[in-house]
């Protein structure tokens, strides 16, 4: 092997090959989806070569000129005493170099989010966020999809890149200043004992795990019951406490405070941060000044001058989109504070403010699905405004996780996609020159029957915008949505936030609702709070074909295994089901439990982690069998000989032996409610009832509308406790209704009822989650 080191002293790359010591041979260690390392010892005593410097550039090639390693010396070489010579003590220099991604690992990393993107797109986004021009990315392939990915707090580039590659069932490497990403198994090396390419004595394999065909997996805390809780105002009470803490979406490795702020930009830097924003501004109309983001016009075309957040936004739970210190001048035209289901163009705008001219005035109008709606706000010259959009979706996790598994060299994918769901919208505006107690003006309040699972956020889509925006923010406020109804039937969406923001109330994480002075519910005003409960996500599935095959000898065929999903995170029970499907795919395949190692000299082709070894062997009866195994680590030892003698030590493992696209632990969450029976297929449930509502409540009955028709022959079951649904369980049963709308007799002031849909199966199939009705209302005496 040949090694050169550029010590960054102006002397260029120097050849250190002759200085390599046989006592500390050159070694290159490659591990799947982590940085590579190159170590060895140098003897410079009789050579006119400088001591390698920290940050020196190291390049190793083989005799054929193939690049084996490129990287940097992270530390100065260590001096190792080697003995006494005629000139005195002799020392060797032990060096250790890390592959090229070491450069990116030294950079400041920002949170990166991927939603239903290819692994290649997620990897390019991560690299752009860290150091846009550090590496060439032409070798980054699309690979499989990443469902939901959020980088860990303060994770280095290589850690996040490794997680993206794992989630996409891919392998990345950085070599020669270029980043590449390819689906694991894209390169296959064939070895056979029939043609002499396989040295059987150098191969060691073992099945390191037992077969499993009944899998139980737990995941993260998930949104559970769809709760509708009702209170009655009396004109004086300011605090109302929910019966359960409302579910709040978080990322398991991100602090809750930072997870709630999806976008938080003050526009107070010297220039627009291209590690946060994608800037499309060919006419240089966007800049940062003392007023914040300053817009000086546009080229007159929609979607040509935009400022878009790099991270997509999941449209789930309760979101608050806000632009503050907004000033817009005459002739302004465009969309601000927009969420787009696709490219940043007006027609794709799910929600935003359309700014245009009307009768000589500049107006901002709610913009929904590319059409104006509601009331326009006239923007007065010299006034500063806060513009908000509130979105509420009963589904907090809209994007399903994607899991990949490889069995016998064939890659399989499970999960993915988005959950369709309605969304409620409120547009509100606040003149920042008004009193801090002045309520915001509601410009629109309504809902959409369907919405995209995620959107791109563009603070500006300037056709001809003139003015400034001081700051913008998108907050994940949880799952709470509050509506009050006065005795005359008038309904009002109550705005939540902090005091002084022109809103009605604040909601604590524990579920305490505090109304501000001047916003208290009046006497007999009905307060309806919609939110989600929470529980540990869990699923249990079995492979019936495997159970039957294992039962052939008369022994029990079920082989259970319990564990917890590590990565990609299972946010819901549906994710757990898909992860269980992936696990069953490889846990019931004997070849997937294989691990081992192989040692060879001077292979015909360089071998990297993520490659597949196809090992063909012939049995004594002539049967030919091919085993495909995935390379996990490769260690290359230089034999310090001429001609070249490179020994490759290869460790391999398939998915059940060592997870790649799915990381599992062998401990299940202690708070998981374990299913008593295994399902034979995922999603063996009926639809939930997220639109269930209390149509009316009086002293004797609650009138319920479930929001959908029951299945033929089925109906709706009402109980006093959750998770106890089924025929023959009568102690908590309130009623069963065969129709969509029904009444529940009142029994006490404080009541809790849980409702699920069921069908005529035997046993019946129910909704996955209950829709709960909680009341704290007077009853008839």
PyMOL commands that set and color helices and strands:
alter all, ss='L'
color gray80, all
select helices_A, chain A and resi 17-19+22-24+102-105+119-131+157-167+200-202+256-260+346-348+544-550+573-587+590-593
alter helices_A, ss='H'
color red, helices_A
select strands_A, chain A and resi 2-6+13-15+27-31+37-42+57-61+67-73+78-85+88-99+113-118+136-140+145-150+170-175+178-183+188-192+203-207+214-232+239-241+261-265+277-281+286-289+292-297+305-309+313-314+317-328+334-340+349-358+361-368+371-378+385-393+402-407+410-415+421-431+441-451+454-462+465-478+481-485+491-494+505-507+512-515+526-542+560-567+594-601+612-618+624-638+646-653+663-665+693-697+701-705+715-719+733-737+741-745+750-758+771-776
alter strands_A, ss='S'
color yellow, strands_A
deselect
rebuild
show_as cartoon
